Amino acid sequence: MSKLSKLEYLRRSKGISQVELSRQAGIHPASIAQVERHHRRAWPKLRAALASSLNVSESELFDESGSLIPMI
């Protein structure tokens, strides 16, 4: 089992599905799934939209390159 990222942890702890988060952020649900599965890095607009939708800073979710920050 893979470790949760802070993005996935926050999303799940707020009871938000990937589809619901994608609607709030104005992005396609597949983009969230790809980022959460580490199949792609998040581009700047996506990082900003996800952080805003979850009411956190981008740096809480992603490093400078757009990779997810894992839960410790």
CHARMM internal coordinates of N, CA and C (Angstrom, degrees):
IC EDIT
DIST 1 N 1 CA 1.4480
DIST 1 CA 1 C 1.5228
ANGL 1 N 1 CA 1 C 109.35
DIST 1 C 2 N 1.3196
ANGL 1 CA 1 C 2 N 116.49
DIHE 1 N 1 CA 1 C 2 N 133.21
DIST 2 N 2 CA 1.4514
ANGL 1 C 2 N 2 CA 119.72
DIHE 1 CA 1 C 2 N 2 CA -178.89
DIST 2 CA 2 C 1.5279
ANGL 2 N 2 CA 2 C 110.70
DIHE 1 C 2 N 2 CA 2 C -82.17
DIST 2 C 3 N 1.3231
ANGL 2 CA 2 C 3 N 114.62
DIHE 2 N 2 CA 2 C 3 N 156.29
DIST 3 N 3 CA 1.4637
ANGL 2 C 3 N 3 CA 119.65
DIHE 2 CA 2 C 3 N 3 CA 178.72
DIST 3 CA 3 C 1.5196
ANGL 3 N 3 CA 3 C 109.85
DIHE 2 C 3 N 3 CA 3 C -76.86
DIST 3 C 4 N 1.3076
ANGL 3 CA 3 C 4 N 115.40
DIHE 3 N 3 CA 3 C 4 N 148.81
DIST 4 N 4 CA 1.4616
ANGL 3 C 4 N 4 CA 120.35
DIHE 3 CA 3 C 4 N 4 CA 177.99
DIST 4 CA 4 C 1.5220
ANGL 4 N 4 CA 4 C 110.68
DIHE 3 C 4 N 4 CA 4 C -75.66
DIST 4 C 5 N 1.3104
ANGL 4 CA 4 C 5 N 115.05
DIHE 4 N 4 CA 4 C 5 N 145.22
DIST 5 N 5 CA 1.4540
ANGL 4 C 5 N 5 CA 120.05
DIHE 4 CA 4 C 5 N 5 CA 170.51
DIST 5 CA 5 C 1.5258
ANGL 5 N 5 CA 5 C 107.08
DIHE 4 C 5 N 5 CA 5 C -86.49
DIST 5 C 6 N 1.3160
ANGL 5 CA 5 C 6 N 115.53
DIHE 5 N 5 CA 5 C 6 N 165.99
DIST 6 N 6 CA 1.4688
ANGL 5 C 6 N 6 CA 118.85
DIHE 5 CA 5 C 6 N 6 CA 177.02
DIST 6 CA 6 C 1.5236
ANGL 6 N 6 CA 6 C 110.19
DIHE 5 C 6 N 6 CA 6 C -63.35
DIST 6 C 7 N 1.3292
ANGL 6 CA 6 C 7 N 117.46
DIHE 6 N 6 CA 6 C 7 N -34.90
DIST 7 N 7 CA 1.4658
ANGL 6 C 7 N 7 CA 120.88
DIHE 6 CA 6 C 7 N 7 CA 177.53
DIST 7 CA 7 C 1.5244
ANGL 7 N 7 CA 7 C 110.69
DIHE 6 C 7 N 7 CA 7 C -59.27
DIST 7 C 8 N 1.3073
ANGL 7 CA 7 C 8 N 116.62
DIHE 7 N 7 CA 7 C 8 N -52.92
DIST 8 N 8 CA 1.4643
ANGL 7 C 8 N 8 CA 120.37
DIHE 7 CA 7 C 8 N 8 CA -178.33
DIST 8 CA 8 C 1.5311
ANGL 8 N 8 CA 8 C 111.07
DIHE 7 C 8 N 8 CA 8 C -65.47
DIST 8 C 9 N 1.3200
ANGL 8 CA 8 C 9 N 116.66
DIHE 8 N 8 CA 8 C 9 N -40.30
DIST 9 N 9 CA 1.4662
ANGL 8 C 9 N 9 CA 120.21
DIHE 8 CA 8 C 9 N 9 CA 179.00
DIST 9 CA 9 C 1.5327
ANGL 9 N 9 CA 9 C 111.15
DIHE 8 C 9 N 9 CA 9 C -60.63
DIST 9 C 10 N 1.3322
ANGL 9 CA 9 C 10 N 116.69
DIHE 9 N 9 CA 9 C 10 N -49.02
DIST 10 N 10 CA 1.4648
ANGL 9 C 10 N 10 CA 119.94
DIHE 9 CA 9 C 10 N 10 CA -179.74
DIST 10 CA 10 C 1.5276
ANGL 10 N 10 CA 10 C 111.41
DIHE 9 C 10 N 10 CA 10 C -63.73
DIST 10 C 11 N 1.3321
ANGL 10 CA 10 C 11 N 115.91
DIHE 10 N 10 CA 10 C 11 N -42.72
DIST 11 N 11 CA 1.4610
ANGL 10 C 11 N 11 CA 119.71
DIHE 10 CA 10 C 11 N 11 CA 179.51
DIST 11 CA 11 C 1.5195
ANGL 11 N 11 CA 11 C 110.68
DIHE 10 C 11 N 11 CA 11 C -59.52
DIST 11 C 12 N 1.3192
ANGL 11 CA 11 C 12 N 116.24
DIHE 11 N 11 CA 11 C 12 N -48.63
DIST 12 N 12 CA 1.4724
ANGL 11 C 12 N 12 CA 120.12
DIHE 11 CA 11 C 12 N 12 CA -178.94
DIST 12 CA 12 C 1.5280
ANGL 12 N 12 CA 12 C 111.97
DIHE 11 C 12 N 12 CA 12 C -67.39
DIST 12 C 13 N 1.3278
ANGL 12 CA 12 C 13 N 117.55
DIHE 12 N 12 CA 12 C 13 N -39.59
DIST 13 N 13 CA 1.4659
ANGL 12 C 13 N 13 CA 120.08
DIHE 12 CA 12 C 13 N 13 CA -178.26
DIST 13 CA 13 C 1.5265
ANGL 13 N 13 CA 13 C 111.36
DIHE 12 C 13 N 13 CA 13 C -65.93
DIST 13 C 14 N 1.3247
ANGL 13 CA 13 C 14 N 116.83
DIHE 13 N 13 CA 13 C 14 N -25.53
DIST 14 N 14 CA 1.4650
ANGL 13 C 14 N 14 CA 120.41
DIHE 13 CA 13 C 14 N 14 CA 176.79
DIST 14 CA 14 C 1.5270
ANGL 14 N 14 CA 14 C 111.93
DIHE 13 C 14 N 14 CA 14 C -89.94
DIST 14 C 15 N 1.3385
ANGL 14 CA 14 C 15 N 115.95
DIHE 14 N 14 CA 14 C 15 N 0.87
DIST 15 N 15 CA 1.4613
ANGL 14 C 15 N 15 CA 120.54
DIHE 14 CA 14 C 15 N 15 CA 178.59
DIST 15 CA 15 C 1.5179
ANGL 15 N 15 CA 15 C 113.46
DIHE 14 C 15 N 15 CA 15 C 69.29
DIST 15 C 16 N 1.3293
ANGL 15 CA 15 C 16 N 115.75
DIHE 15 N 15 CA 15 C 16 N 32.16
DIST 16 N 16 CA 1.4562
ANGL 15 C 16 N 16 CA 120.98
DIHE 15 CA 15 C 16 N 16 CA -177.60
DIST 16 CA 16 C 1.5271
ANGL 16 N 16 CA 16 C 109.62
DIHE 15 C 16 N 16 CA 16 C -106.93
DIST 16 C 17 N 1.3257
ANGL 16 CA 16 C 17 N 116.58
DIHE 16 N 16 CA 16 C 17 N 130.27
DIST 17 N 17 CA 1.4619
ANGL 16 C 17 N 17 CA 120.86
DIHE 16 CA 16 C 17 N 17 CA 176.00
DIST 17 CA 17 C 1.5240
ANGL 17 N 17 CA 17 C 109.62
DIHE 16 C 17 N 17 CA 17 C -79.28
DIST 17 C 18 N 1.3215
ANGL 17 CA 17 C 18 N 116.41
DIHE 17 N 17 CA 17 C 18 N 166.21
DIST 18 N 18 CA 1.4581
ANGL 17 C 18 N 18 CA 120.09
DIHE 17 CA 17 C 18 N 18 CA 176.12
DIST 18 CA 18 C 1.5258
ANGL 18 N 18 CA 18 C 110.25
DIHE 17 C 18 N 18 CA 18 C -61.00
DIST 18 C 19 N 1.3236
ANGL 18 CA 18 C 19 N 116.52
DIHE 18 N 18 CA 18 C 19 N -38.84
DIST 19 N 19 CA 1.4687
ANGL 18 C 19 N 19 CA 120.90
DIHE 18 CA 18 C 19 N 19 CA -179.70
DIST 19 CA 19 C 1.5270
ANGL 19 N 19 CA 19 C 110.42
DIHE 18 C 19 N 19 CA 19 C -64.86
DIST 19 C 20 N 1.3246
ANGL 19 CA 19 C 20 N 116.68
DIHE 19 N 19 CA 19 C 20 N -45.00
DIST 20 N 20 CA 1.4662
ANGL 19 C 20 N 20 CA 120.06
DIHE 19 CA 19 C 20 N 20 CA 179.68
DIST 20 CA 20 C 1.5303
ANGL 20 N 20 CA 20 C 110.80
DIHE 19 C 20 N 20 CA 20 C -63.83
DIST 20 C 21 N 1.3278
ANGL 20 CA 20 C 21 N 116.72
DIHE 20 N 20 CA 20 C 21 N -43.43
DIST 21 N 21 CA 1.4645
ANGL 20 C 21 N 21 CA 120.01
DIHE 20 CA 20 C 21 N 21 CA 178.34
DIST 21 CA 21 C 1.5272
ANGL 21 N 21 CA 21 C 110.52
DIHE 20 C 21 N 21 CA 21 C -63.05
DIST 21 C 22 N 1.3179
ANGL 21 CA 21 C 22 N 116.59
DIHE 21 N 21 CA 21 C 22 N -39.10
DIST 22 N 22 CA 1.4712
ANGL 21 C 22 N 22 CA 118.88
DIHE 21 CA 21 C 22 N 22 CA 179.39
DIST 22 CA 22 C 1.5220
ANGL 22 N 22 CA 22 C 111.30
DIHE 21 C 22 N 22 CA 22 C -64.05
DIST 22 C 23 N 1.3114
ANGL 22 CA 22 C 23 N 117.63
DIHE 22 N 22 CA 22 C 23 N -37.10
DIST 23 N 23 CA 1.4669
ANGL 22 C 23 N 23 CA 120.70
DIHE 22 CA 22 C 23 N 23 CA 176.83
DIST 23 CA 23 C 1.5242
ANGL 23 N 23 CA 23 C 110.46
DIHE 22 C 23 N 23 CA 23 C -65.07
DIST 23 C 24 N 1.3259
ANGL 23 CA 23 C 24 N 116.24
DIHE 23 N 23 CA 23 C 24 N -44.53
DIST 24 N 24 CA 1.4670
ANGL 23 C 24 N 24 CA 120.16
DIHE 23 CA 23 C 24 N 24 CA 179.91
DIST 24 CA 24 C 1.5247
ANGL 24 N 24 CA 24 C 111.22
DIHE 23 C 24 N 24 CA 24 C -63.07
DIST 24 C 25 N 1.3319
ANGL 24 CA 24 C 25 N 116.37
DIHE 24 N 24 CA 24 C 25 N -37.98
DIST 25 N 25 CA 1.4609
ANGL 24 C 25 N 25 CA 121.46
DIHE 24 CA 24 C 25 N 25 CA -175.75
DIST 25 CA 25 C 1.5326
ANGL 25 N 25 CA 25 C 112.59
DIHE 24 C 25 N 25 CA 25 C -87.71
DIST 25 C 26 N 1.3245
ANGL 25 CA 25 C 26 N 116.93
DIHE 25 N 25 CA 25 C 26 N -12.62
DIST 26 N 26 CA 1.4611
ANGL 25 C 26 N 26 CA 120.32
DIHE 25 CA 25 C 26 N 26 CA -179.51
DIST 26 CA 26 C 1.5155
ANGL 26 N 26 CA 26 C 113.70
DIHE 25 C 26 N 26 CA 26 C 73.02
DIST 26 C 27 N 1.3356
ANGL 26 CA 26 C 27 N 116.21
DIHE 26 N 26 CA 26 C 27 N 35.42
DIST 27 N 27 CA 1.4646
ANGL 26 C 27 N 27 CA 121.02
DIHE 26 CA 26 C 27 N 27 CA 179.67
DIST 27 CA 27 C 1.5172
ANGL 27 N 27 CA 27 C 109.77
DIHE 26 C 27 N 27 CA 27 C -130.52
DIST 27 C 28 N 1.3185
ANGL 27 CA 27 C 28 N 116.66
DIHE 27 N 27 CA 27 C 28 N 168.50
DIST 28 N 28 CA 1.4596
ANGL 27 C 28 N 28 CA 121.25
DIHE 27 CA 27 C 28 N 28 CA -179.35
DIST 28 CA 28 C 1.5313
ANGL 28 N 28 CA 28 C 109.83
DIHE 27 C 28 N 28 CA 28 C -76.19
DIST 28 C 29 N 1.3498
ANGL 28 CA 28 C 29 N 117.70
DIHE 28 N 28 CA 28 C 29 N 139.25
DIST 29 N 29 CA 1.4714
ANGL 28 C 29 N 29 CA 120.07
DIHE 28 CA 28 C 29 N 29 CA -179.71
DIST 29 CA 29 C 1.5289
ANGL 29 N 29 CA 29 C 113.51
DIHE 28 C 29 N 29 CA 29 C -57.81
DIST 29 C 30 N 1.3156
ANGL 29 CA 29 C 30 N 116.87
DIHE 29 N 29 CA 29 C 30 N -31.76
DIST 30 N 30 CA 1.4670
ANGL 29 C 30 N 30 CA 119.51
DIHE 29 CA 29 C 30 N 30 CA -179.96
DIST 30 CA 30 C 1.5229
ANGL 30 N 30 CA 30 C 111.50
DIHE 29 C 30 N 30 CA 30 C -62.80
DIST 30 C 31 N 1.3203
ANGL 30 CA 30 C 31 N 117.13
DIHE 30 N 30 CA 30 C 31 N -30.99
DIST 31 N 31 CA 1.4664
ANGL 30 C 31 N 31 CA 120.10
DIHE 30 CA 30 C 31 N 31 CA 178.75
DIST 31 CA 31 C 1.5228
ANGL 31 N 31 CA 31 C 110.88
DIHE 30 C 31 N 31 CA 31 C -63.22
DIST 31 C 32 N 1.3232
ANGL 31 CA 31 C 32 N 116.89
DIHE 31 N 31 CA 31 C 32 N -41.83
DIST 32 N 32 CA 1.4689
ANGL 31 C 32 N 32 CA 120.70
DIHE 31 CA 31 C 32 N 32 CA 178.69
DIST 32 CA 32 C 1.5214
ANGL 32 N 32 CA 32 C 109.74
DIHE 31 C 32 N 32 CA 32 C -65.85
DIST 32 C 33 N 1.3302
ANGL 32 CA 32 C 33 N 116.59
DIHE 32 N 32 CA 32 C 33 N -44.84
DIST 33 N 33 CA 1.4636
ANGL 32 C 33 N 33 CA 120.19
DIHE 32 CA 32 C 33 N 33 CA 179.92
DIST 33 CA 33 C 1.5212
ANGL 33 N 33 CA 33 C 111.14
DIHE 32 C 33 N 33 CA 33 C -59.99
DIST 33 C 34 N 1.3245
ANGL 33 CA 33 C 34 N 117.45
DIHE 33 N 33 CA 33 C 34 N -43.30
DIST 34 N 34 CA 1.4659
ANGL 33 C 34 N 34 CA 120.87
DIHE 33 CA 33 C 34 N 34 CA -179.65
DIST 34 CA 34 C 1.5221
ANGL 34 N 34 CA 34 C 111.72
DIHE 33 C 34 N 34 CA 34 C -64.67
DIST 34 C 35 N 1.3169
ANGL 34 CA 34 C 35 N 116.76
DIHE 34 N 34 CA 34 C 35 N -39.85
DIST 35 N 35 CA 1.4650
ANGL 34 C 35 N 35 CA 120.05
DIHE 34 CA 34 C 35 N 35 CA 179.16
DIST 35 CA 35 C 1.5288
ANGL 35 N 35 CA 35 C 109.72
DIHE 34 C 35 N 35 CA 35 C -68.95
DIST 35 C 36 N 1.3380
ANGL 35 CA 35 C 36 N 117.80
DIHE 35 N 35 CA 35 C 36 N -46.22
DIST 36 N 36 CA 1.4651
ANGL 35 C 36 N 36 CA 120.29
DIHE 35 CA 35 C 36 N 36 CA -178.91
DIST 36 CA 36 C 1.5247
ANGL 36 N 36 CA 36 C 112.09
DIHE 35 C 36 N 36 CA 36 C -63.38
DIST 36 C 37 N 1.3201
ANGL 36 CA 36 C 37 N 118.15
DIHE 36 N 36 CA 36 C 37 N -30.20
DIST 37 N 37 CA 1.4727
ANGL 36 C 37 N 37 CA 121.81
DIHE 36 CA 36 C 37 N 37 CA 179.55
DIST 37 CA 37 C 1.5298
ANGL 37 N 37 CA 37 C 112.20
DIHE 36 C 37 N 37 CA 37 C -88.26
DIST 37 C 38 N 1.3328
ANGL 37 CA 37 C 38 N 115.86
DIHE 37 N 37 CA 37 C 38 N 3.61
DIST 38 N 38 CA 1.4684
ANGL 37 C 38 N 38 CA 122.04
DIHE 37 CA 37 C 38 N 38 CA 179.66
DIST 38 CA 38 C 1.5240
ANGL 38 N 38 CA 38 C 111.66
DIHE 37 C 38 N 38 CA 38 C 64.38
DIST 38 C 39 N 1.3279
ANGL 38 CA 38 C 39 N 117.83
DIHE 38 N 38 CA 38 C 39 N 29.20
DIST 39 N 39 CA 1.4567
ANGL 38 C 39 N 39 CA 121.82
DIHE 38 CA 38 C 39 N 39 CA 176.91
DIST 39 CA 39 C 1.5188
ANGL 39 N 39 CA 39 C 111.58
DIHE 38 C 39 N 39 CA 39 C -87.33
DIST 39 C 40 N 1.3256
ANGL 39 CA 39 C 40 N 117.00
DIHE 39 N 39 CA 39 C 40 N -15.50
DIST 40 N 40 CA 1.4579
ANGL 39 C 40 N 40 CA 121.94
DIHE 39 CA 39 C 40 N 40 CA 176.72
DIST 40 CA 40 C 1.5178
ANGL 40 N 40 CA 40 C 109.37
DIHE 39 C 40 N 40 CA 40 C -156.59
DIST 40 C 41 N 1.3140
ANGL 40 CA 40 C 41 N 115.15
DIHE 40 N 40 CA 40 C 41 N 156.98
DIST 41 N 41 CA 1.4618
ANGL 40 C 41 N 41 CA 120.90
DIHE 40 CA 40 C 41 N 41 CA 173.56
DIST 41 CA 41 C 1.5180
ANGL 41 N 41 CA 41 C 108.18
DIHE 40 C 41 N 41 CA 41 C -87.48
DIST 41 C 42 N 1.2954
ANGL 41 CA 41 C 42 N 115.25
DIHE 41 N 41 CA 41 C 42 N 155.23
DIST 42 N 42 CA 1.4642
ANGL 41 C 42 N 42 CA 120.34
DIHE 41 CA 41 C 42 N 42 CA 179.22
DIST 42 CA 42 C 1.5202
ANGL 42 N 42 CA 42 C 109.67
DIHE 41 C 42 N 42 CA 42 C -84.70
DIST 42 C 43 N 1.3101
ANGL 42 CA 42 C 43 N 116.84
DIHE 42 N 42 CA 42 C 43 N 129.59
DIST 43 N 43 CA 1.4598
ANGL 42 C 43 N 43 CA 121.35
DIHE 42 CA 42 C 43 N 43 CA 176.82
DIST 43 CA 43 C 1.5246
ANGL 43 N 43 CA 43 C 108.52
DIHE 42 C 43 N 43 CA 43 C -77.91
DIST 43 C 44 N 1.3310
ANGL 43 CA 43 C 44 N 118.77
DIHE 43 N 43 CA 43 C 44 N 163.90
DIST 44 N 44 CA 1.4740
ANGL 43 C 44 N 44 CA 121.30
DIHE 43 CA 43 C 44 N 44 CA -172.56
DIST 44 CA 44 C 1.5292
ANGL 44 N 44 CA 44 C 115.23
DIHE 43 C 44 N 44 CA 44 C -54.12
DIST 44 C 45 N 1.3272
ANGL 44 CA 44 C 45 N 117.85
DIHE 44 N 44 CA 44 C 45 N -43.80
DIST 45 N 45 CA 1.4635
ANGL 44 C 45 N 45 CA 120.18
DIHE 44 CA 44 C 45 N 45 CA -179.43
DIST 45 CA 45 C 1.5354
ANGL 45 N 45 CA 45 C 110.93
DIHE 44 C 45 N 45 CA 45 C -63.94
DIST 45 C 46 N 1.3196
ANGL 45 CA 45 C 46 N 117.03
DIHE 45 N 45 CA 45 C 46 N -39.35
DIST 46 N 46 CA 1.4633
ANGL 45 C 46 N 46 CA 121.43
DIHE 45 CA 45 C 46 N 46 CA 178.88
DIST 46 CA 46 C 1.5235
ANGL 46 N 46 CA 46 C 110.52
DIHE 45 C 46 N 46 CA 46 C -67.16
DIST 46 C 47 N 1.3403
ANGL 46 CA 46 C 47 N 116.95
DIHE 46 N 46 CA 46 C 47 N -42.84
DIST 47 N 47 CA 1.4695
ANGL 46 C 47 N 47 CA 119.96
DIHE 46 CA 46 C 47 N 47 CA 178.30
DIST 47 CA 47 C 1.5221
ANGL 47 N 47 CA 47 C 110.62
DIHE 46 C 47 N 47 CA 47 C -59.18
DIST 47 C 48 N 1.3152
ANGL 47 CA 47 C 48 N 116.63
DIHE 47 N 47 CA 47 C 48 N -45.03
DIST 48 N 48 CA 1.4653
ANGL 47 C 48 N 48 CA 121.05
DIHE 47 CA 47 C 48 N 48 CA -179.29
DIST 48 CA 48 C 1.5283
ANGL 48 N 48 CA 48 C 111.22
DIHE 47 C 48 N 48 CA 48 C -64.34
DIST 48 C 49 N 1.3298
ANGL 48 CA 48 C 49 N 117.31
DIHE 48 N 48 CA 48 C 49 N -42.80
DIST 49 N 49 CA 1.4571
ANGL 48 C 49 N 49 CA 120.94
DIHE 48 CA 48 C 49 N 49 CA -178.26
DIST 49 CA 49 C 1.5270
ANGL 49 N 49 CA 49 C 111.69
DIHE 48 C 49 N 49 CA 49 C -66.12
DIST 49 C 50 N 1.3223
ANGL 49 CA 49 C 50 N 117.10
DIHE 49 N 49 CA 49 C 50 N -42.25
DIST 50 N 50 CA 1.4685
ANGL 49 C 50 N 50 CA 120.25
DIHE 49 CA 49 C 50 N 50 CA -179.83
DIST 50 CA 50 C 1.5234
ANGL 50 N 50 CA 50 C 110.89
DIHE 49 C 50 N 50 CA 50 C -67.86
DIST 50 C 51 N 1.3082
ANGL 50 CA 50 C 51 N 116.85
DIHE 50 N 50 CA 50 C 51 N -45.32
DIST 51 N 51 CA 1.4656
ANGL 50 C 51 N 51 CA 120.09
DIHE 50 CA 50 C 51 N 51 CA 179.69
DIST 51 CA 51 C 1.5284
ANGL 51 N 51 CA 51 C 110.68
DIHE 50 C 51 N 51 CA 51 C -61.11
DIST 51 C 52 N 1.3049
ANGL 51 CA 51 C 52 N 116.76
DIHE 51 N 51 CA 51 C 52 N -43.87
DIST 52 N 52 CA 1.4637
ANGL 51 C 52 N 52 CA 120.92
DIHE 51 CA 51 C 52 N 52 CA 179.28
DIST 52 CA 52 C 1.5274
ANGL 52 N 52 CA 52 C 111.22
DIHE 51 C 52 N 52 CA 52 C -62.47
DIST 52 C 53 N 1.3225
ANGL 52 CA 52 C 53 N 116.68
DIHE 52 N 52 CA 52 C 53 N -43.29
DIST 53 N 53 CA 1.4699
ANGL 52 C 53 N 53 CA 120.77
DIHE 52 CA 52 C 53 N 53 CA -179.58
DIST 53 CA 53 C 1.5220
ANGL 53 N 53 CA 53 C 112.24
DIHE 52 C 53 N 53 CA 53 C -64.77
DIST 53 C 54 N 1.3267
ANGL 53 CA 53 C 54 N 116.55
DIHE 53 N 53 CA 53 C 54 N -29.59
DIST 54 N 54 CA 1.4655
ANGL 53 C 54 N 54 CA 120.82
DIHE 53 CA 53 C 54 N 54 CA -179.81
DIST 54 CA 54 C 1.5360
ANGL 54 N 54 CA 54 C 112.37
DIHE 53 C 54 N 54 CA 54 C -97.39
DIST 54 C 55 N 1.3390
ANGL 54 CA 54 C 55 N 116.70
DIHE 54 N 54 CA 54 C 55 N 1.83
DIST 55 N 55 CA 1.4627
ANGL 54 C 55 N 55 CA 122.70
DIHE 54 CA 54 C 55 N 55 CA 178.62
DIST 55 CA 55 C 1.5273
ANGL 55 N 55 CA 55 C 113.11
DIHE 54 C 55 N 55 CA 55 C 58.82
DIST 55 C 56 N 1.3335
ANGL 55 CA 55 C 56 N 115.20
DIHE 55 N 55 CA 55 C 56 N 43.92
DIST 56 N 56 CA 1.4652
ANGL 55 C 56 N 56 CA 121.11
DIHE 55 CA 55 C 56 N 56 CA 176.00
DIST 56 CA 56 C 1.5244
ANGL 56 N 56 CA 56 C 107.99
DIHE 55 C 56 N 56 CA 56 C -135.05
DIST 56 C 57 N 1.3109
ANGL 56 CA 56 C 57 N 116.63
DIHE 56 N 56 CA 56 C 57 N 169.37
DIST 57 N 57 CA 1.4614
ANGL 56 C 57 N 57 CA 119.96
DIHE 56 CA 56 C 57 N 57 CA 176.18
DIST 57 CA 57 C 1.5264
ANGL 57 N 57 CA 57 C 109.49
DIHE 56 C 57 N 57 CA 57 C -81.42
DIST 57 C 58 N 1.3244
ANGL 57 CA 57 C 58 N 115.32
DIHE 57 N 57 CA 57 C 58 N 155.60
DIST 58 N 58 CA 1.4667
ANGL 57 C 58 N 58 CA 119.86
DIHE 57 CA 57 C 58 N 58 CA 178.09
DIST 58 CA 58 C 1.5265
ANGL 58 N 58 CA 58 C 111.33
DIHE 57 C 58 N 58 CA 58 C -59.01
DIST 58 C 59 N 1.3235
ANGL 58 CA 58 C 59 N 116.20
DIHE 58 N 58 CA 58 C 59 N -37.70
DIST 59 N 59 CA 1.4617
ANGL 58 C 59 N 59 CA 119.90
DIHE 58 CA 58 C 59 N 59 CA -176.84
DIST 59 CA 59 C 1.5284
ANGL 59 N 59 CA 59 C 113.18
DIHE 58 C 59 N 59 CA 59 C -67.67
DIST 59 C 60 N 1.3255
ANGL 59 CA 59 C 60 N 117.33
DIHE 59 N 59 CA 59 C 60 N -15.63
DIST 60 N 60 CA 1.4689
ANGL 59 C 60 N 60 CA 120.24
DIHE 59 CA 59 C 60 N 60 CA 174.67
DIST 60 CA 60 C 1.5209
ANGL 60 N 60 CA 60 C 111.34
DIHE 59 C 60 N 60 CA 60 C -76.87
DIST 60 C 61 N 1.3287
ANGL 60 CA 60 C 61 N 116.95
DIHE 60 N 60 CA 60 C 61 N -22.51
DIST 61 N 61 CA 1.4652
ANGL 60 C 61 N 61 CA 121.41
DIHE 60 CA 60 C 61 N 61 CA -175.83
DIST 61 CA 61 C 1.5227
ANGL 61 N 61 CA 61 C 114.00
DIHE 60 C 61 N 61 CA 61 C -107.00
DIST 61 C 62 N 1.3477
ANGL 61 CA 61 C 62 N 116.69
DIHE 61 N 61 CA 61 C 62 N -34.84
DIST 62 N 62 CA 1.4579
ANGL 61 C 62 N 62 CA 121.40
DIHE 61 CA 61 C 62 N 62 CA -171.01
DIST 62 CA 62 C 1.5204
ANGL 62 N 62 CA 62 C 111.87
DIHE 61 C 62 N 62 CA 62 C -132.26
DIST 62 C 63 N 1.3445
ANGL 62 CA 62 C 63 N 114.95
DIHE 62 N 62 CA 62 C 63 N 152.28
DIST 63 N 63 CA 1.4606
ANGL 62 C 63 N 63 CA 118.84
DIHE 62 CA 62 C 63 N 63 CA 171.20
DIST 63 CA 63 C 1.5347
ANGL 63 N 63 CA 63 C 108.25
DIHE 62 C 63 N 63 CA 63 C -86.71
DIST 63 C 64 N 1.3242
ANGL 63 CA 63 C 64 N 117.87
DIHE 63 N 63 CA 63 C 64 N -176.27
DIST 64 N 64 CA 1.4603
ANGL 63 C 64 N 64 CA 122.37
DIHE 63 CA 63 C 64 N 64 CA -175.19
DIST 64 CA 64 C 1.5234
ANGL 64 N 64 CA 64 C 112.92
DIHE 63 C 64 N 64 CA 64 C -61.64
DIST 64 C 65 N 1.3327
ANGL 64 CA 64 C 65 N 117.35
DIHE 64 N 64 CA 64 C 65 N -28.44
DIST 65 N 65 CA 1.4644
ANGL 64 C 65 N 65 CA 120.45
DIHE 64 CA 64 C 65 N 65 CA -177.47
DIST 65 CA 65 C 1.5276
ANGL 65 N 65 CA 65 C 112.99
DIHE 64 C 65 N 65 CA 65 C -88.34
DIST 65 C 66 N 1.3257
ANGL 65 CA 65 C 66 N 117.26
DIHE 65 N 65 CA 65 C 66 N -3.56
DIST 66 N 66 CA 1.4552
ANGL 65 C 66 N 66 CA 120.43
DIHE 65 CA 65 C 66 N 66 CA -179.40
DIST 66 CA 66 C 1.5104
ANGL 66 N 66 CA 66 C 114.38
DIHE 65 C 66 N 66 CA 66 C 94.72
DIST 66 C 67 N 1.3175
ANGL 66 CA 66 C 67 N 117.13
DIHE 66 N 66 CA 66 C 67 N 5.37
DIST 67 N 67 CA 1.4653
ANGL 66 C 67 N 67 CA 121.04
DIHE 66 CA 66 C 67 N 67 CA 176.76
DIST 67 CA 67 C 1.5164
ANGL 67 N 67 CA 67 C 109.57
DIHE 66 C 67 N 67 CA 67 C -80.54
DIST 67 C 68 N 1.3182
ANGL 67 CA 67 C 68 N 115.15
DIHE 67 N 67 CA 67 C 68 N 148.43
DIST 68 N 68 CA 1.4663
ANGL 67 C 68 N 68 CA 120.73
DIHE 67 CA 67 C 68 N 68 CA -179.29
DIST 68 CA 68 C 1.5197
ANGL 68 N 68 CA 68 C 111.98
DIHE 67 C 68 N 68 CA 68 C -69.05
DIST 68 C 69 N 1.2960
ANGL 68 CA 68 C 69 N 115.90
DIHE 68 N 68 CA 68 C 69 N 146.64
DIST 69 N 69 CA 1.4635
ANGL 68 C 69 N 69 CA 121.71
DIHE 68 CA 68 C 69 N 69 CA 173.68
DIST 69 CA 69 C 1.5286
ANGL 69 N 69 CA 69 C 106.61
DIHE 68 C 69 N 69 CA 69 C -92.66
DIST 69 C 70 N 1.3278
ANGL 69 CA 69 C 70 N 117.09
DIHE 69 N 69 CA 69 C 70 N 126.18
DIST 70 N 70 CA 1.4691
ANGL 69 C 70 N 70 CA 120.23
DIHE 69 CA 69 C 70 N 70 CA -179.19
DIST 70 CA 70 C 1.5195
ANGL 70 N 70 CA 70 C 112.43
DIHE 69 C 70 N 70 CA 70 C -76.58
DIST 70 C 71 N 1.3171
ANGL 70 CA 70 C 71 N 114.79
DIHE 70 N 70 CA 70 C 71 N 156.04
DIST 71 N 71 CA 1.4665
ANGL 70 C 71 N 71 CA 120.18
DIHE 70 CA 70 C 71 N 71 CA 171.10
DIST 71 CA 71 C 1.5228
ANGL 71 N 71 CA 71 C 106.83
DIHE 70 C 71 N 71 CA 71 C -71.47
DIST 71 C 72 N 1.3063
ANGL 71 CA 71 C 72 N 116.22
DIHE 71 N 71 CA 71 C 72 N 142.13
DIST 72 N 72 CA 1.4809
ANGL 71 C 72 N 72 CA 119.70
DIHE 71 CA 71 C 72 N 72 CA -178.58
DIST 72 CA 72 C 1.5043
ANGL 72 N 72 CA 72 C 109.75
DIHE 71 C 72 N 72 CA 72 C -104.43
END
COOR INIT
IC SEED 1 N 1 CA 1 C
IC BUILD
